[in-house]
Amino acid sequence: SCGARTQVLVSSVGEDRAILLGFAMIAFSALMFFVVGLTASLNLLCRLSSSGWDDGKASCVLQKSEILEEWVDCRGVSTVPCLKATVTVYFNGSSEEAVLHFDDESCFYMPKCQMDRKALQEQVQKVSNSLDSRLRRNTTCFTDQTRHPNHVILDRKYTLKRVLSALLWPCLLLGGGALLVGLVKLTQYLARLSAEVSQRLSRSVTLVEFL
């Protein structure tokens, strides 16, 4: 009938859109895998090979922080102040003074590149005051006596856990797209199977009535 045809047409259009959406999600997840996965993996391998900080965790006690008079280059755009932090490191039963870095950057803290020198100074001073409030407190840091003697970092920027976390969303998007396409295909298969069963039952009923 006309109503049945209209319903089938609407269902077909809706299913086609759902399949297109599913394939779009899969394609976008593949792009995210390529960009995020390649970038994060290469950075992780680079850090592990050149500056792994793999000696292990150490105990650091913050001694002082100072804003260096000489500003450092910021991506060739401008110069920014550099905040230096000094700590006492306790590792394997020995202690020594070392420079503390927040991650793999040269300074403990560098503000984002901008031209307003007053704003830059205020940002660095705010972080410096925050560090000063933590003087003489123990904190966990990472050391690498072979490659970076007298230097420790507070946090490793690229770790296996962070790489896996970065790949979580592409995985979810890929799974969602594949699930959507699979459900639509399953719905179409069940619809065709139901139609075939209905036709067989209709023929059987007709044959019984004829007999």
Salt bridges, closest charged atoms under 4 A:
ASP104 OD2 - ARG47 NE 3.41
GLU105 OE2 - LYS157 NZ 2.98
ASP155 OD2 - ARG162 NH2 2.46
